[in-house]
């Protein structure tokens, strides 16, 4: 099937050329300055004028994981156009989730800080350390990222459970017990490490709040690589500060820089998480944005989706606009 694909937004020539190399011969790639009909638009936040520019537009592919609110609102008015995204950075986000989990479990950050000052005391004060082997790990959002985290944890000897929206009854999948969302509180009572990888929607915002954190025990570890507002900000800080939970590894936040100048002077929360020794903090690095390997993966995933359409097959990762992912 012959297709024309418009790359909307700003793309560097190297990435566009690599994508073109990966596409089937009957796929034509054009840039935003081009005119004429196109069948697929690759753009995360399209303008209505671009959507209306082609009567042949059938598919929108967002070139990352997630669905911007503005895009969801716009595309709700175009029921004939399917919306998809890609999960090229799932491997990177999973690796960072594991890094945060290990660092929080083994007190790596405070140990590093102390030893730089010649202080070896944490070697003899490891009662707060947690071994992943034998731990009960709950992955909230057992999808592209969560399943990778689960595979690694299971190989280390952990007992892994997951919660997935599409599961209606408890099932076993590749040695992992998957539960429906209604089982969250029951599973939290048996959780040593909670890994949050959910997308942010009206349904998932604040899904981990005071009552959920109260269920966890005083050595539980919370890792969040989904979105900051999945976990109530105040409750998370206070539970960490008071020792109601053991530690946290956080990559996604509540405040973000609003400009290039503010990148070096923006605290990630209105609460002083940085003063807590039991928190490992990273500035939303899970996607490894801009690295050569990730950009190569982005183009490969885009090519896979576009080529599937050219073959007359279903494009993967279709978004349900009513659900937000």
C-alpha positions in Angstrom: 0.0 0.0 0.0 1.4 3.4 -1.0 1.5 5.9 1.9 2.6 9.4 2.5 3.8 10.3 6.0 4.2 13.9 7.3 6.8 14.5 10.0 5.2 17.3 12.0 7.3 19.6 14.3 11.0 19.9 14.4 13.2 16.9 13.4 16.9 16.9 12.9 18.1 15.8 9.4 20.0 12.8 10.8 17.0 11.3 12.5 14.7 11.9 9.5 17.2 10.4 7.1 17.6 7.3 9.3 13.8 6.9 9.5 13.6 7.2 5.7 16.1 4.4 5.4 14.0 2.1 7.5 10.7 2.6 5.6 9.3 0.4 2.9 9.8 1.6 -0.7 6.1 2.6 -1.1 6.2 5.0 1.8 7.0 8.6 1.1 8.2 10.8 3.9 7.6 14.6 3.8 8.4 17.4 6.1 6.1 20.0 7.6 6.9 22.6 5.0 5.5 20.3 2.3 2.1 20.6 0.8 -0.5 18.0 -0.3 -2.4 15.1 1.2 -0.8 12.7 3.6 -2.1 9.5 5.3 -0.1 9.5 8.5 0.9 12.4 10.7 3.8 11.9 13.1 3.5 14.6 15.8 3.0 14.9 19.5 1.1 18.1 19.7 -0.4 18.8 16.3 -2.1 22.0 15.3 -5.7 21.8 14.1 -4.7 23.3 10.8 -2.3 20.4 10.2 -5.0 17.9 10.9 -7.4 19.7 8.5 -4.8 20.0 5.8 -5.3 16.5 4.5 -8.5 14.7 3.7 -6.6 11.5 3.5 -5.3 11.5 7.1 -6.1 8.3 8.8 -3.6 7.9 11.6 -1.7 10.1 14.1 1.4 8.7 15.7 2.8 10.4 18.8 6.6 9.9 18.7 6.9 9.1 22.4 5.0 7.3 25.2 2.0 9.2 26.6 -0.8 11.4 25.4 -0.6 15.2 25.9 -3.8 16.7 27.2 -4.0 19.2 24.4 -3.7 16.4 21.8 -6.4 14.3 23.5 -8.7 17.3 23.5 -8.0 18.0 19.8 -8.3 14.4 18.6 -11.6 13.8 20.3 -13.1 15.8 17.5 -11.7 13.4 14.8 -13.2 10.0 15.4 -12.1 8.7 12.0 -8.4 9.2 12.8 -6.8 6.6 15.0 -4.2 7.8 17.6 -1.1 5.8 18.4 2.1 6.2 20.3 5.4 4.4 20.7 7.3 2.9 23.6 10.9 3.2 22.4 12.2 4.4 25.8 10.6 1.6 27.9 14.0 -0.1 28.2 15.6 3.1 29.4 12.8 3.9 31.9 12.9 0.3 33.2 16.7 0.5 33.7 16.4 3.7 35.7 13.6 2.3 37.8 15.8 -0.6 38.7 18.7 1.8 39.4 16.6 3.8 41.7 15.3 0.7 43.4 18.8 -0.7 44.0 20.1 2.6 45.2 17.3 3.1 47.7 17.4 -0.5 48.9 21.1 -0.5 49.6 21.6 3.1 50.9 23.9 3.9 48.0 23.4 7.7 48.0 24.0 8.3 51.8 26.9 5.8 51.8 28.5 7.7 48.9 28.1 11.0 50.6 29.5 9.8 54.0 32.4 7.9 52.5 33.5 11.0 50.6 34.1 12.6 54.0 35.9 9.5 55.3 32.9 8.2 57.2 32.5 4.4 57.1 29.7 4.2 59.7 27.0 3.0 57.2 29.0 -0.2 56.8 28.0 -1.0 60.3 24.5 0.5 60.3 22.8 -1.5 57.5 19.7 -2.5 59.3 17.7 -0.3 56.9 19.1 -2.1 53.8 16.7 -4.3 51.8 17.6 -7.3 49.7 15.6 -7.5 46.5 16.0 -11.3 46.5 13.1 -12.6 48.6 11.3 -9.3 48.6 7.7 -8.9 47.5 7.6 -6.4 44.6 4.4 -4.8 43.3 4.5 -3.1 39.9 1.6 -0.7 39.5 1.1 -0.6 35.8 2.4 -3.8 34.4 3.0 -2.7 30.8 6.0 -1.9 28.6 8.2 -0.6 31.4 6.8 -2.6 34.3 7.1 -6.0 32.6 10.9 -5.3 32.0 11.3 -4.4 35.7 9.4 -7.5 36.7 11.5 -9.8 34.6 14.8 -8.6 36.2 13.4 -8.7 39.7 12.1 -12.2 39.2 15.5 -13.3 38.0 17.0 -12.0 41.2 14.7 -14.1 43.3 12.0 -11.6 44.2 8.3 -12.4 44.3 6.7 -10.2 41.7 3.1 -9.1 41.4 1.6 -6.6 39.0 -1.6 -4.5 38.6 -2.9 -4.0 35.2 -6.1 -2.2 34.1 -7.0 -4.8 31.4 -7.0 -7.7 34.0 -10.4 -8.4 35.5 -9.4 -11.4 37.6 -6.1 -12.6 39.1 -4.0 -14.5 36.5 -0.5 -15.7 36.2 1.6 -14.5 33.3 5.3 -15.6 32.8 5.6 -16.4 36.5 4.2 -13.0 37.6 0.8 -12.8 39.3 -1.3 -10.0 37.7 -4.2 -8.4 39.6 -7.0 -6.1 38.7 -6.9 -2.5 40.0 -9.5 -3.2 42.7 -7.0 -5.5 44.5 -4.5 -2.6 45.1 -5.0 -2.3 48.9 -4.9 -6.1 49.5 -1.6 -6.4 47.6 0.0 -3.3 49.2 -0.4 -5.1 52.6 2.1 -7.7 51.3 4.5 -5.3 49.5 8.1 -4.6 50.2 8.8 -2.6 47.1 6.2 -0.6 45.1 7.2 0.4 41.6 4.9 2.9 39.9 5.0 3.0 36.1 1.4 4.2 35.3 0.5 7.0 32.8 -1.1 10.0 34.3 -4.9 10.2 33.7 -7.9 11.6 35.6 -8.3 8.0 36.8 -4.7 7.5 38.0 -3.9 10.9 39.5 -3.3 10.5 43.2 -3.8 6.7 43.0 -1.2 6.4 45.8 -2.3 8.7 48.6 -2.2 8.8 52.4 -4.3 5.7 52.9 -2.2 3.6 50.4 1.1 4.8 51.9 -0.3 4.0 55.4 -0.7 0.3 54.3 3.0 -0.1 53.5 5.4 -1.0 56.3 8.3 1.0 57.7 10.9 -0.5 55.4 8.9 -0.5 52.2 10.5 1.2 49.2 8.5 3.3 46.7 9.9 3.9 43.2 8.1 6.3 40.8 9.1 6.5 37.1 5.5 7.2 35.9 4.4 10.7 36.7 4.8 12.7 39.9 1.1 13.3 40.5 0.4 9.6 40.6 1.5 9.8 44.2 0.2 12.5 46.6 3.1 14.9 47.1 2.5 15.8 50.8 1.8 12.3 51.9 4.9 10.9 50.2 7.1 13.5 51.8 5.6 13.1 55.3 5.8 9.3 55.2 9.5 9.4 54.2 10.3 12.1 56.7 8.6 10.3 59.6 10.0 6.9 58.7 6.5 5.4 58.0 8.0 4.0 54.8 11.7 3.1 54.4 12.9 4.9 51.3 12.0 6.1 47.8 13.5 6.5 44.4 11.9 9.3 42.4 12.4 10.3 38.8 9.2 12.2 38.1 8.1 15.3 40.0 5.6 18.0 40.8 7.5 21.1 39.7 9.4 21.4 36.4 11.6 24.2 34.9 9.5 26.6 32.8 12.4 28.0 30.8 16.1 27.3 29.9 17.2 29.8 32.5 15.3 28.0 35.3 16.8 24.6 34.6 19.5 25.2 37.3 17.2 26.8 39.8 13.9 24.9 40.1 13.2 22.7 43.1 11.2 19.6 42.0 8.6 19.9 44.9 7.2 22.4 47.3 8.4 20.0 50.0 12.2 19.6 50.9 12.7 16.0 49.6 16.4 16.9 49.1 16.9 17.1 52.8 15.9 13.5 53.3 18.6 10.9 53.4 16.2 8.1 52.5 15.4 9.5 49.0 17.2 9.0 45.7 16.3 11.8 43.3 16.8 12.1 39.5 15.5 14.9 37.2 13.1 12.9 35.0 15.9 11.0 33.2 14.0 7.8 32.6 13.5 8.4 28.9 17.2 9.1 28.3 16.1 12.0 26.1 18.4 13.0 23.3 20.9 10.1 23.6 21.9 8.6 20.2 20.7 5.1 21.1 17.3 6.3 22.2 16.8 8.3 19.1 17.8 5.3 17.0 15.2 3.3 18.9 12.6 6.0 18.4 13.1 5.9 14.6 13.0 2.1 14.6 9.7 2.1 16.5 8.2 4.7 14.2 9.3 2.8 11.2 7.7 -0.4 12.6 4.4 1.4 13.0 4.5 3.1 9.6 5.5 -0.1 7.8 2.7 -2.0 9.5 0.2 0.5 8.1 1.8 0.2 4.6 1.4 -3.5 4.8 -2.3 -3.1 5.6 -1.8 -4.4 9.2 -2.9 -2.9 12.4 -0.6 -0.2 13.8 0.5 -1.1 17.4 0.0 0.9 20.6 -3.4 2.5 19.7 -4.6 5.0 22.3 -8.0 4.9 23.8 -8.8 8.7 24.0 -11.5 8.1 26.6 -9.0 6.3 28.9 -6.0 8.6 28.2 -3.6 5.9 27.2 
